[in-house]
Amino acid sequence: MDNLSYTTNQDIIALLCQRLKEYRLAARISQREMAEKSGVSLTTISHLEQGMSRNITLNNFISLLRVLGLEQRLSDLLPELPVPPMALKQMNKYIPKRVRRSSHDTES
């Protein structure tokens, strides 16, 4: 899933569903168990994994990720923005430019 710029949304969904299947199998979880734990119907899971359905709701997708313990990986999709340059400039105003030695430091 490195270069998705030339791929359709439907292809990306199919790829994500295929990955879900791979993770499910690696976790040794049956489709039935996945359905019971996630609240997503067995038919929906089966169709997704077979590429027959390419319309998964975000709610169902997150439910499936939770069963696999992958919900924390969602932050990889939209990482936090870095600190904007203007905010850095504002923060730098409060950082001292020089540190003066006290008279105690020179006596040692």
C-alpha distances in whole Angstrom, upper triangle without the diagonal:
4,6,6,10,11,10,12,12,13,11,8,11,11,8,9,12,11,10,13,15,14,15,18,19,19,21,23,24,25,24,27,27,24,26,29,27,25,27,25,27,26,26,23,21,22,21,18,17,19,17,20,19,17,19,18,20,19,22,21,17,19,22,19,17,21,22,19,20,17,18,18,15,15,16,13,12,15,17,21,22,24,27,28,31,34,33,33,37,38,38,39,42,43,42,46,46,49,50,54,55,58,61,60,58,60,63,61
4,6,9,11,11,14,15,16,13,11,14,15,12,12,16,15,14,17,19,17,18,22,23,22,24,26,27,28,28,31,31,27,29,32,30,28,31,28,30,30,30,27,25,26,25,21,21,22,20,24,23,20,22,22,23,21,24,24,20,21,24,22,20,24,25,22,23,19,20,20,16,16,17,13,13,15,16,20,21,22,26,27,29,32,32,31,34,36,36,37,40,41,40,43,43,46,47,51,53,56,59,58,56,58,61,59
4,6,7,8,12,13,15,12,11,14,15,12,14,17,17,16,19,21,20,21,24,25,25,27,29,30,31,29,33,33,29,31,34,33,30,32,30,31,31,31,28,26,27,25,22,22,23,20,23,23,20,21,22,23,22,25,25,22,23,26,24,22,26,27,25,25,22,23,22,19,18,19,16,14,16,18,21,21,23,26,27,29,32,32,32,35,37,36,37,41,42,41,44,44,47,49,53,54,57,61,60,58,60,63,61
4,6,5,8,9,11,9,7,11,12,10,12,15,15,15,18,20,19,21,23,25,25,27,29,29,29,28,31,31,28,29,32,31,28,30,27,29,29,28,25,24,25,23,20,20,21,18,21,20,16,18,19,20,19,23,22,19,21,24,22,21,25,26,24,25,21,22,22,18,17,18,15,13,15,18,21,21,23,27,27,29,32,32,33,35,37,37,38,41,43,42,46,46,49,50,54,56,59,62,62,59,62,65,63
4,6,8,10,13,11,10,14,15,14,15,18,19,19,21,23,23,24,27,28,28,30,33,32,33,31,34,35,31,32,35,34,31,32,30,31,32,31,27,27,28,25,22,23,24,21,23,22,18,20,21,22,21,25,25,22,23,27,25,24,27,29,27,28,24,24,24,21,19,20,17,15,16,19,21,21,23,26,26,28,31,31,32,34,36,36,38,41,42,42,45,45,48,50,54,56,59,62,62,60,62,65,64
4,7,10,12,10,10,14,15,14,16,19,19,19,22,24,24,25,28,29,29,31,33,33,33,31,35,35,32,32,36,35,32,33,30,32,32,30,27,27,27,25,22,23,23,19,22,21,18,20,21,23,22,26,26,23,25,28,27,26,29,31,29,30,26,27,27,24,22,23,21,18,20,22,25,25,27,30,30,32,34,35,36,38,40,40,41,44,46,46,49,49,52,54,58,60,63,66,66,63,65,69,67
4,7,8,6,7,10,11,10,13,15,15,16,19,20,21,22,24,26,26,28,30,30,30,28,31,32,28,29,32,32,29,30,27,28,28,26,23,23,23,21,18,19,19,16,18,17,14,16,17,20,19,23,23,20,22,25,23,23,26,28,26,27,24,24,25,22,20,22,20,17,19,22,25,25,28,31,31,33,36,36,37,39,41,41,43,46,47,47,50,50,53,55,59,61,64,67,67,64,67,70,68
4,5,5,6,9,10,11,13,14,15,17,19,20,21,23,24,26,27,29,30,29,29,27,30,31,27,27,31,30,27,28,25,26,26,24,21,21,22,19,17,18,18,14,16,15,11,13,15,17,17,21,21,18,21,24,22,22,26,27,26,27,24,24,25,22,20,22,20,17,19,22,25,26,29,32,32,34,36,37,38,40,42,42,44,47,48,48,52,52,55,57,61,63,65,69,69,66,69,71,70
4,5,5,6,9,10,11,12,14,15,16,19,20,21,22,24,26,27,29,27,27,25,27,28,25,25,28,27,24,25,22,23,24,22,19,19,20,17,14,16,17,13,15,13,9,10,12,13,14,17,17,15,18,20,19,19,23,24,23,25,21,21,23,20,18,20,18,15,17,20,23,24,27,30,30,33,35,35,37,39,40,41,43,45,46,47,50,51,54,56,59,61,64,67,67,65,67,70,69
4,5,5,6,9,10,11,12,14,15,17,18,20,21,23,24,26,27,25,25,22,25,26,23,23,26,26,23,23,20,21,21,19,16,16,17,14,12,13,14,10,11,9,6,8,10,13,14,17,16,14,18,20,18,19,22,23,23,24,22,22,24,21,19,22,20,17,20,23,26,27,30,34,34,37,39,39,40,43,44,44,46,49,50,50,53,54,57,59,62,64,67,70,70,68,70,73,71
4,5,5,6,9,10,10,12,14,15,17,18,20,21,23,24,26,25,24,22,25,26,23,23,27,27,24,25,21,22,22,20,17,17,17,15,12,13,13,10,12,11,8,11,13,15,16,19,18,16,19,21,19,19,23,23,22,24,21,22,23,20,19,21,20,17,20,23,26,27,30,33,34,37,39,39,40,43,44,44,46,49,49,49,53,53,57,58,62,64,66,70,69,67,69,72,70
4,5,5,6,9,10,11,12,14,15,17,18,20,21,22,24,23,24,21,25,25,22,22,26,25,22,23,20,22,22,21,17,17,18,16,12,13,14,11,14,12,9,11,12,14,14,17,16,13,16,18,17,16,20,21,20,21,18,18,20,17,15,18,16,13,16,19,22,24,26,30,31,33,36,36,36,39,41,40,42,45,46,46,49,50,53,54,58,60,62,66,65,63,66,68,67
4,5,5,6,9,10,10,12,14,15,16,18,20,21,22,21,21,18,21,22,19,19,22,22,19,20,17,18,18,17,14,13,14,12,9,11,12,9,11,9,6,8,8,11,11,14,13,10,13,16,14,14,18,19,18,19,17,17,19,16,15,18,16,14,17,20,23,25,28,31,32,35,37,37,38,41,42,42,44,47,47,47,51,52,55,56,60,61,64,67,67,64,67,70,68
4,5,5,6,9,10,11,12,14,15,17,18,20,21,20,19,17,20,21,18,19,22,22,19,20,17,18,17,16,13,12,13,11,7,8,9,6,9,8,6,9,10,13,14,17,14,12,16,17,15,15,19,19,18,20,18,19,21,18,17,20,19,17,20,23,26,28,31,34,35,38,41,40,41,44,45,45,47,50,50,50,54,54,57,59,62,64,66,70,69,67,69,72,70
4,5,5,6,9,10,11,12,14,15,17,18,20,19,20,18,21,22,19,20,23,22,20,22,19,20,19,18,16,14,15,13,10,10,11,9,12,12,10,12,12,15,15,18,16,13,16,18,15,15,18,19,17,19,16,17,19,16,16,19,17,15,18,21,25,26,29,32,34,36,39,38,39,42,43,43,45,48,48,48,51,52,55,56,60,61,64,67,66,64,66,69,67
4,5,5,6,9,10,11,12,14,15,16,18,17,18,16,19,20,16,17,21,19,17,19,16,18,18,17,14,12,14,13,9,9,12,10,13,12,10,12,10,13,12,14,13,9,12,14,11,11,15,15,14,15,13,14,16,13,12,15,14,12,16,18,22,24,27,30,32,35,37,36,37,40,41,40,43,46,46,46,49,50,53,54,58,59,61,65,64,62,64,67,65
4,5,5,6,9,10,10,12,14,15,16,15,15,13,16,17,13,14,18,17,15,17,13,15,14,14,11,9,10,10,6,6,9,8,10,9,8,10,9,12,12,14,11,9,12,13,10,11,14,14,13,16,14,15,17,15,15,18,17,16,19,22,25,27,30,34,35,38,41,40,40,44,44,44,46,49,49,49,52,53,56,57,61,62,64,68,67,65,67,70,68
4,5,5,6,9,10,11,12,14,15,15,15,13,17,18,15,16,20,19,17,19,16,17,16,15,13,11,11,11,8,6,8,8,11,12,11,14,13,16,16,18,15,12,15,16,13,13,16,16,14,17,15,17,19,16,17,20,18,17,21,23,27,29,32,35,37,40,42,41,42,45,46,45,47,50,51,50,54,54,57,58,62,63,65,69,68,65,68,70,68
4,5,5,6,8,10,10,12,14,14,15,14,18,17,14,17,20,18,17,19,17,18,17,18,15,13,13,14,11,9,12,12,15,15,14,15,14,16,16,17,15,12,14,15,11,11,14,14,11,14,12,14,16,13,14,17,15,15,19,21,24,27,29,33,34,37,40,39,39,42,43,42,44,47,47,47,50,51,54,55,58,60,62,65,64,62,64,67,65
4,5,5,6,9,10,10,12,11,12,11,14,14,11,13,16,15,13,16,13,15,14,15,13,10,11,12,9,8,11,12,15,14,13,14,12,14,14,15,12,9,11,11,8,8,11,11,9,11,10,12,15,13,13,17,16,15,19,21,24,27,30,33,35,38,40,39,40,43,44,43,45,48,48,47,51,52,55,55,59,60,62,65,64,62,65,67,65
4,5,5,6,9,10,10,10,10,9,13,13,10,13,16,15,14,16,14,15,13,14,12,9,9,11,9,6,9,11,14,14,14,16,14,16,17,17,14,12,14,14,10,11,14,12,10,14,13,15,18,16,17,20,19,19,23,25,28,31,33,37,39,42,44,43,43,47,48,46,48,52,51,51,54,56,58,58,62,63,65,69,67,65,68,70,68
4,5,5,6,9,10,10,12,12,15,15,13,16,18,17,17,19,17,18,16,18,16,13,13,15,12,9,12,13,17,17,17,19,17,19,19,20,17,14,16,16,12,12,15,13,11,14,13,16,18,16,17,20,19,19,23,24,28,30,33,36,38,41,44,42,42,46,47,46,47,51,51,50,53,54,57,57,61,62,64,67,66,63,66,68,66
4,5,5,6,9,9,11,12,15,14,11,15,17,15,15,18,16,18,17,18,17,13,14,16,14,11,15,16,19,19,18,20,17,19,18,18,16,13,14,14,10,9,12,10,7,10,9,13,15,13,15,18,17,18,21,22,26,29,31,34,36,39,42,40,40,44,45,43,45,48,48,47,51,52,54,54,58,59,61,64,63,60,63,65,63
4,5,5,6,6,7,8,11,10,8,11,13,12,12,15,14,15,13,16,15,11,12,15,13,10,14,15,18,18,18,19,17,18,18,18,15,13,14,13,9,9,11,9,7,10,11,14,16,15,17,20,20,20,23,25,28,31,33,37,39,42,45,43,43,47,47,46,48,51,51,50,53,55,57,57,61,62,63,67,65,63,66,68,66
4,5,5,6,7,9,12,12,11,14,16,15,16,18,17,18,15,17,17,13,13,16,14,11,14,16,19,19,20,22,19,22,21,21,18,16,18,17,13,13,15,12,10,13,14,17,19,18,20,23,22,23,26,28,31,34,36,39,42,45,47,46,46,49,50,49,51,54,53,53,56,57,59,59,63,64,66,69,67,65,68,70,67
4,5,8,10,12,15,14,13,16,18,17,17,20,19,20,18,20,20,16,17,19,17,14,17,19,22,22,22,24,22,23,23,23,20,18,18,18,14,13,15,13,10,12,13,16,18,17,19,22,21,22,25,26,30,33,34,38,40,43,46,44,44,48,48,47,48,52,51,50,53,55,57,57,60,61,63,66,64,62,65,67,64
4,5,9,11,14,11,11,14,15,14,15,18,18,19,17,20,19,16,17,20,18,15,18,20,23,23,23,24,21,23,22,21,19,17,17,16,12,12,13,10,7,10,11,15,17,16,19,21,21,22,25,26,29,32,34,37,40,43,46,44,44,47,48,46,48,51,50,50,53,54,56,56,60,60,62,65,63,61,64,66,63
4,7,10,12,10,10,14,15,14,15,18,18,18,16,19,19,15,16,19,18,15,18,20,23,23,24,25,22,24,24,23,20,19,19,17,14,14,15,12,10,13,15,18,20,20,22,25,24,25,29,30,33,36,38,41,44,47,49,47,47,51,52,50,52,55,54,53,57,58,60,60,63,64,65,69,67,65,68,69,67
4,7,8,6,6,10,11,10,12,14,14,15,13,16,16,12,13,17,16,14,16,19,21,21,22,22,20,21,21,20,17,16,17,14,11,13,13,9,9,12,14,17,19,19,21,24,24,25,28,29,32,35,38,41,43,46,49,47,47,51,51,49,52,55,54,53,57,58,60,60,64,64,66,69,67,65,69,70,68
4,5,5,6,9,10,11,12,14,13,13,10,13,14,10,11,14,14,12,15,17,19,19,21,21,19,21,21,20,17,17,18,15,12,14,15,11,12,15,17,19,22,22,23,26,26,27,30,31,34,38,40,43,46,49,51,49,50,53,54,52,54,57,57,56,60,61,64,64,67,68,69,73,71,69,72,74,72
4,5,5,6,9,10,10,12,10,9,6,9,10,7,7,11,11,10,12,15,15,15,17,18,16,18,19,18,14,14,16,13,11,13,14,11,12,16,17,18,22,21,22,26,26,25,28,30,33,37,39,42,45,48,50,48,49,53,53,52,54,57,56,56,60,61,64,64,67,68,70,73,72,70,73,75,73
4,5,5,6,9,10,10,10,9,6,9,11,9,9,13,14,13,15,18,18,18,20,20,18,19,20,18,15,16,17,14,12,15,15,12,14,17,19,20,23,24,24,28,28,28,31,33,35,39,42,45,47,50,52,50,51,55,55,53,56,59,58,58,62,63,66,66,69,70,72,75,73,71,75,76,74
4,5,5,6,8,10,10,10,9,13,13,11,12,16,15,15,17,20,20,20,21,21,19,20,20,18,15,16,16,13,11,13,13,9,11,14,16,18,21,22,22,26,26,27,29,31,34,37,40,43,45,48,50,48,49,53,53,51,54,56,56,56,59,61,63,63,66,67,68,72,70,68,72,73,71
4,6,5,6,8,8,9,8,11,11,8,10,13,13,12,15,17,18,17,18,18,15,16,16,15,11,12,12,9,7,10,10,7,9,12,13,15,18,18,19,22,23,23,26,28,30,34,36,39,42,45,47,45,46,49,49,48,51,53,53,53,56,58,60,60,64,65,66,70,68,66,70,71,69
4,6,5,6,5,5,5,9,9,7,10,12,12,13,15,17,17,16,17,17,14,15,16,14,10,12,13,10,8,12,12,9,12,15,16,16,20,21,20,24,25,24,27,29,32,35,38,41,43,46,48,46,47,51,51,49,52,55,54,54,58,60,62,62,66,67,68,72,70,69,72,74,72
4,6,6,7,8,8,12,12,11,13,16,16,16,19,21,21,19,21,20,17,17,18,15,13,14,15,11,10,14,12,10,13,15,17,17,21,22,22,25,27,27,29,31,33,36,39,42,44,48,49,47,48,52,52,50,53,56,55,55,59,61,63,63,66,67,68,72,70,69,72,74,72
4,6,8,10,11,14,14,12,15,17,17,17,20,22,22,20,21,20,17,17,17,14,12,13,12,9,8,11,9,6,10,12,14,14,18,19,19,22,24,24,26,28,30,33,36,39,41,45,46,44,45,49,48,47,50,52,51,51,55,57,59,59,62,63,65,68,66,65,68,70,68
4,5,8,10,13,11,10,14,15,14,15,18,19,20,18,18,17,13,13,13,10,8,9,9,5,6,9,8,6,10,11,13,12,16,17,17,20,22,21,23,25,27,31,34,36,39,42,44,42,43,46,46,45,48,50,49,50,53,55,58,58,61,62,64,67,66,64,67,69,67
4,6,9,12,10,10,14,15,15,16,19,20,19,17,18,17,13,13,13,10,8,11,11,7,9,12,11,10,13,15,16,15,19,20,19,23,24,24,25,28,30,33,36,39,41,44,46,44,45,49,48,47,50,52,52,52,56,58,60,61,64,65,66,70,68,67,70,72,70
4,7,8,7,7,10,12,11,13,15,16,16,13,15,13,10,10,12,9,6,9,10,8,8,11,12,11,13,16,16,16,19,20,19,22,24,22,25,27,29,32,36,38,40,44,45,44,45,48,48,47,50,53,52,53,56,58,61,61,65,66,67,71,70,68,71,73,72
4,5,5,6,9,10,11,13,14,15,14,13,15,14,12,12,15,13,9,12,14,11,11,15,15,14,16,19,19,19,23,23,22,26,27,25,28,30,33,36,39,42,44,47,49,47,49,52,52,51,54,56,56,56,60,62,65,65,68,70,71,75,73,72,75,77,75
4,5,5,6,9,10,11,12,14,13,13,15,15,13,15,17,16,12,14,16,13,12,15,16,14,16,19,20,20,24,24,23,27,28,26,29,32,35,37,41,44,45,49,51,49,50,54,54,53,55,58,58,58,62,63,66,66,70,71,73,76,75,73,76,78,76
4,5,5,6,8,10,11,12,11,10,13,13,12,14,17,16,13,14,17,15,14,17,19,17,18,22,22,22,26,25,24,28,29,27,30,33,36,38,41,45,46,49,51,50,51,55,55,54,57,59,59,59,63,65,67,68,71,73,74,78,77,75,78,80,78
4,5,5,6,9,10,10,9,8,10,10,8,11,13,13,9,11,14,13,11,15,16,15,17,20,19,19,23,22,21,25,25,24,26,29,32,35,38,41,42,46,47,46,48,51,51,50,53,56,56,56,60,61,64,65,68,70,71,75,74,72,75,77,75
4,6,5,6,9,10,10,9,11,11,9,12,14,13,10,10,13,11,9,12,14,13,13,17,17,17,21,20,20,23,23,22,25,28,31,34,37,40,41,45,47,45,46,50,50,49,52,55,54,55,58,60,62,63,66,68,70,73,72,70,73,75,73
4,5,5,6,9,8,9,12,13,12,15,17,17,13,13,17,15,12,15,18,16,16,20,19,21,24,23,23,26,26,25,28,31,34,36,39,43,44,48,50,48,49,53,53,52,55,58,58,58,61,63,65,66,69,71,73,76,75,73,76,78,76
4,5,5,6,5,5,8,10,10,13,16,17,13,13,17,16,14,17,19,18,18,22,21,22,25,24,23,26,26,24,27,30,33,36,39,42,43,47,49,48,49,52,53,52,54,57,57,58,61,62,65,66,70,71,73,77,76,73,76,79,77
4,5,5,6,5,7,8,8,11,13,14,11,10,14,14,11,14,17,16,16,19,18,18,22,20,19,23,22,20,24,27,30,32,35,38,40,43,45,44,45,48,49,48,51,54,54,54,58,59,61,62,66,68,69,73,72,70,73,75,73
4,5,8,8,10,12,11,14,16,17,13,12,15,15,12,14,17,16,15,18,17,19,22,20,20,23,23,21,25,27,31,33,36,39,41,44,46,45,46,49,50,49,51,54,55,54,58,59,62,62,66,68,69,73,72,70,73,75,73
4,5,8,10,13,13,17,19,20,16,15,19,19,16,18,21,19,19,22,21,22,25,23,23,27,26,24,27,30,34,36,39,42,43,47,49,48,49,52,53,52,54,57,58,57,61,62,65,66,69,71,73,76,75,73,76,78,76
4,6,7,10,11,15,17,19,16,15,18,19,16,18,21,20,20,23,21,22,25,23,22,25,24,22,25,28,32,34,37,40,41,44,46,46,47,50,51,50,52,55,56,56,59,60,63,64,68,69,72,75,74,72,75,77,75
4,7,9,11,15,17,19,16,16,19,19,17,20,23,22,22,25,23,24,27,25,24,28,27,25,28,31,34,36,39,42,43,46,48,48,49,52,53,52,55,58,58,58,62,63,66,67,70,72,74,78,77,75,78,80,78
4,6,8,11,14,16,13,13,17,17,15,18,20,20,20,23,22,22,25,23,22,25,25,22,25,28,31,33,37,40,41,44,46,45,46,49,50,50,52,55,55,56,59,60,63,64,68,70,72,75,75,73,75,78,76
4,6,10,12,14,12,12,15,16,15,17,20,20,20,22,20,20,23,21,19,23,22,19,22,25,28,30,33,36,37,40,42,42,43,46,47,47,49,52,52,52,56,57,60,61,65,67,69,73,72,70,73,75,74
4,7,9,12,10,10,14,15,14,16,19,20,20,22,20,19,22,21,18,22,22,19,21,25,27,29,32,35,36,39,41,40,42,45,45,45,48,50,51,51,55,56,59,61,64,66,68,72,71,69,72,75,73
4,6,8,7,7,10,11,11,13,15,16,17,19,17,16,19,18,16,19,19,17,19,22,25,27,31,34,35,38,40,39,40,43,44,43,46,48,49,49,53,54,57,58,62,64,66,69,68,67,70,72,70
4,5,5,6,9,10,11,12,14,16,17,18,17,15,18,17,15,18,19,16,18,21,23,26,29,32,33,37,38,37,38,42,42,41,44,46,47,47,51,53,56,57,60,62,64,67,67,65,68,70,69
4,5,5,6,9,10,10,12,14,15,16,14,12,15,14,11,14,15,13,14,18,20,22,26,28,30,33,35,33,35,38,38,38,41,43,43,44,48,49,52,53,56,58,60,64,63,61,64,67,65
4,5,5,6,9,10,11,13,15,15,14,12,15,15,12,15,17,16,17,20,21,24,28,30,32,35,36,35,37,40,39,39,42,44,44,45,48,50,53,54,57,59,60,64,63,62,65,67,66
4,5,5,6,9,10,11,13,14,13,12,15,15,14,17,18,17,19,21,24,27,30,33,34,38,39,38,39,43,42,42,45,47,47,47,51,53,56,56,60,61,63,66,65,64,67,69,67
4,5,5,6,9,10,11,12,11,10,13,12,10,14,15,13,16,19,21,24,27,30,32,35,37,36,37,40,40,40,42,45,45,45,49,50,53,54,57,59,61,64,63,61,64,67,65
4,5,5,6,9,10,10,9,7,10,10,9,12,14,13,15,17,19,22,25,28,30,34,35,33,35,38,38,37,40,42,42,42,46,48,51,51,55,56,58,61,60,58,62,64,62
4,5,5,7,9,10,10,8,12,13,12,15,17,16,18,20,23,26,29,32,34,37,39,37,38,41,41,40,43,45,45,45,49,51,53,54,57,59,60,63,62,60,64,66,64
4,5,5,7,9,9,9,12,12,12,16,17,16,19,21,23,27,30,33,35,38,40,38,39,43,43,41,44,47,46,47,50,52,54,55,58,59,61,65,63,61,65,67,65
4,5,5,6,5,5,9,9,9,12,13,13,16,18,20,24,26,29,32,35,37,35,36,40,40,38,41,44,43,43,47,48,51,51,55,56,57,61,60,58,61,63,61
4,5,5,6,5,9,10,10,13,15,16,18,19,21,25,27,30,32,36,38,35,36,40,40,38,41,44,43,43,46,48,51,51,54,55,57,60,59,57,60,62,60
4,6,8,9,12,13,14,17,18,19,21,22,25,28,31,33,36,39,41,39,40,43,43,42,44,47,46,46,50,52,54,54,57,58,59,63,61,60,63,65,63
4,5,8,11,11,13,16,16,17,20,21,24,27,29,32,35,38,40,38,39,42,42,41,43,46,45,45,48,50,52,52,56,57,58,62,60,58,61,63,61
4,6,8,9,11,13,14,16,18,19,21,25,27,30,32,36,38,35,36,39,40,38,40,43,42,42,45,47,49,49,52,53,55,58,56,54,58,60,57
4,5,5,8,10,11,12,15,15,18,22,24,27,29,33,35,33,33,37,37,35,38,41,40,40,43,45,47,47,51,52,53,57,55,53,57,59,57
4,5,6,8,10,11,13,14,16,20,22,25,28,31,33,31,31,35,35,33,36,39,38,38,42,43,46,46,50,51,52,56,55,53,56,58,56
4,5,6,8,10,12,11,14,17,19,22,25,28,30,28,28,32,32,30,33,36,35,35,38,40,42,42,46,47,49,52,51,49,52,54,52
4,5,5,8,10,10,13,16,18,22,24,27,30,28,28,32,32,31,33,36,35,35,39,40,43,43,46,48,50,53,52,50,53,55,53
4,5,5,7,9,12,15,18,21,23,26,28,26,27,31,31,30,32,35,35,35,39,40,43,43,47,49,50,54,53,51,54,56,55
4,5,5,5,8,11,14,17,19,23,25,23,24,27,27,26,29,31,31,31,35,36,39,40,43,45,47,50,50,48,51,53,51
4,6,5,9,12,14,17,20,23,25,24,24,27,28,27,29,32,32,32,35,37,39,40,44,45,47,51,50,48,51,53,52
4,6,10,12,15,18,20,23,25,24,25,28,29,28,30,33,34,34,37,38,41,42,46,48,50,54,53,51,53,56,55
4,7,9,12,15,16,20,22,21,22,25,26,25,27,30,30,31,34,35,39,40,43,45,47,51,51,48,51,54,53
4,6,9,12,14,18,20,18,19,22,23,22,24,27,27,27,31,32,35,36,40,42,44,47,47,45,48,50,49
4,6,9,11,15,17,15,16,19,20,19,21,24,24,24,28,29,32,33,37,39,41,45,44,42,45,48,47
4,6,8,11,13,12,13,16,17,17,19,22,22,23,26,27,31,32,36,38,40,44,44,42,44,47,46
4,6,9,12,10,10,14,15,14,16,19,20,19,23,24,27,29,32,35,37,41,40,38,41,44,43
4,6,8,7,7,10,11,10,12,15,16,16,20,21,24,26,29,32,34,38,38,36,39,42,41
4,6,5,7,9,10,11,13,15,17,17,21,21,25,27,30,33,35,39,40,38,40,43,43
4,5,5,6,9,10,11,13,15,16,19,19,22,25,28,31,34,37,38,36,38,41,41
4,5,5,6,9,10,11,14,15,18,18,22,25,28,31,33,37,38,36,38,41,41
4,5,5,6,9,10,12,13,17,18,21,23,27,29,31,35,36,34,37,40,40
4,5,5,6,9,10,11,14,15,18,20,24,27,29,33,33,31,34,37,37
4,5,5,7,9,10,13,13,17,20,23,26,28,32,33,31,33,36,37
4,5,5,8,10,13,14,17,20,23,26,28,31,32,31,33,36,36
4,5,6,7,11,12,16,17,21,23,25,29,30,28,31,34,34
4,5,5,8,9,13,15,18,21,23,27,28,26,28,31,32
4,6,8,9,12,15,17,21,23,26,27,26,28,31,32
4,6,9,12,13,16,19,20,24,25,24,26,29,29
4,6,9,10,14,16,18,22,23,21,24,27,27
4,6,7,10,13,15,19,20,18,20,24,24
4,7,10,13,16,19,21,19,20,24,24
4,6,10,13,16,17,15,16,20,21
4,6,9,13,14,12,14,17,17
4,6,9,11,10,11,14,15
4,7,8,6,7,11,12
4,5,5,7,9,11
4,5,6,7,9
4,6,5,7
4,6,6
4,6
4
